[in-house]
């Protein structure tokens, strides 16, 4: 299912100039609108996800969890939602225990104690959109940490220019099912709801459009598609 997102704020200010390449169209479930902009943090990869080893579709990096396959479709809201090819999509998220790779002194995960993963690169990477405007990632369902709803970070670059910084959430029923399964149960259910999250909870309309709709199950994994609308 393709999930459209609605406008909350303007795109990031470009640092360079470049022409976007657009081609074809994609089916959407609502109006052609701009994806809500959210804060970048926490824990983007030091030096950026574009670091060469992070160009990959499978970002699991040996981390265990319920399989999750995500397809991000990038569209140009100023051109009838024509898809945008050769856009770079970066993603990153925490592991099943609530920790990010690449950083030290993290708290709020399963142990609640400081945990260091400096030098690690799992659960982060980037892809460029294909002729259908799609960047596909194979990962695991994220865990959670105190103070935040379960989420994934993403950024979109066109011609090296940052065009969108966003985050996506998960519906509570799916997240609770995953978080009480065998690999996640040490941490249990996330006590921070999407609507109570300081990032997602500031607009009911935006939250609905920032929540991934998934199909699947614990055994076979989950699959989802999310449309990122950018104004070029």
DAVEN-V344335 format. One record per pair of residues at least 24 apart in sequence whose ideal C-beta (glycine too) atoms are under 6 Angstrom apart, sorted by sequence separation. I is the first residue (numbers start at 1). GAP is how many residues later the second one is. D is the distance in Angstrom with one decimal. If there is no record, write none. Layout:
BEGIN
i	gap	d
I	GAP	D
I	GAP	D
END
This chain:
BEGIN
i	gap	d
4	24	5.0
4	25	5.6
150	25	5.0
169	25	4.8
2	26	5.6
4	26	3.9
7	26	5.4
2	27	5.6
6	27	4.7
7	27	4.1
8	28	4.0
9	28	4.6
95	28	5.9
5	30	3.9
93	30	5.5
5	31	5.7
65	31	4.4
169	31	5.2
63	32	4.9
92	32	3.7
90	36	4.4
109	36	5.2
108	37	3.6
141	37	4.7
181	37	5.0
88	38	5.5
89	38	5.7
108	38	3.8
88	40	5.3
150	40	5.3
171	40	5.8
174	40	5.6
49	41	3.8
169	41	5.5
86	42	5.5
87	42	4.6
168	42	5.6
169	42	4.9
170	42	5.6
34	43	5.2
149	43	5.1
85	44	5.5
143	44	6.0
148	44	5.9
168	44	5.1
32	45	5.2
98	45	4.6
149	45	4.7
85	46	5.8
89	46	3.9
91	46	5.8
97	46	5.5
98	46	5.5
144	46	4.0
26	47	5.4
96	47	4.2
98	47	3.7
94	48	5.5
95	48	5.9
149	48	3.9
26	49	5.9
32	49	4.0
84	49	5.5
93	49	4.3
94	49	5.5
83	50	2.6
149	51	5.8
28	53	6.0
22	54	5.1
74	55	5.1
46	56	5.8
22	57	5.6
25	57	5.8
26	57	5.1
43	57	3.9
45	57	5.3
168	58	6.0
24	59	5.3
63	59	4.9
74	59	5.1
93	59	4.4
22	60	4.2
43	60	5.4
63	60	5.9
73	60	5.1
61	61	2.8
73	61	5.4
91	61	5.9
92	61	5.1
22	62	5.3
23	62	5.7
71	63	5.2
72	63	4.9
91	63	4.9
20	64	5.7
21	64	4.9
59	64	5.6
21	65	5.4
71	65	4.8
90	65	4.5
59	66	4.0
164	66	5.0
70	67	5.0
89	67	5.6
163	67	4.7
56	69	4.6
69	69	5.4
87	69	5.6
88	69	4.2
57	70	5.7
54	71	4.5
55	71	6.0
68	71	5.2
87	71	5.0
54	72	5.9
68	72	5.7
156	72	5.7
68	73	4.8
156	74	5.9
49	75	5.7
65	75	3.0
66	75	4.4
50	76	6.0
65	76	5.7
110	76	5.3
49	77	4.8
63	77	5.8
110	77	4.6
59	78	5.8
45	79	5.3
57	79	5.8
60	79	5.8
57	80	6.0
58	80	4.3
59	80	5.1
60	80	5.9
57	81	6.0
74	82	5.9
96	87	5.8
96	88	5.2
66	112	5.2
65	118	5.7
64	119	5.7
40	125	5.1
37	128	5.9
38	128	5.3
35	129	5.9
38	129	4.5
35	131	5.2
20	138	4.8
18	141	2.5
18	143	5.5
16	144	5.8
16	145	5.4
14	147	4.4
12	150	4.6
11	152	5.5
66	152	5.7
75	152	6.0
77	152	4.5
11	153	5.9
12	153	5.9
78	153	5.1
67	154	3.0
68	154	5.1
69	154	4.8
70	154	5.4
71	154	4.5
72	154	5.5
73	154	4.7
74	154	5.0
75	154	5.5
77	154	4.9
78	154	5.7
66	155	5.9
72	156	5.7
76	156	4.7
38	161	5.5
36	170	4.5
36	174	5.9
35	193	5.0
35	194	4.8
34	195	4.9
33	196	5.5
34	197	5.4
8	198	5.1
6	199	5.8
28	199	5.8
6	203	5.0
5	204	4.0
3	210	5.6
1	212	4.8
20	212	4.4
11	220	6.0
2	223	5.1
3	223	5.3
4	223	5.5
2	225	5.0
END
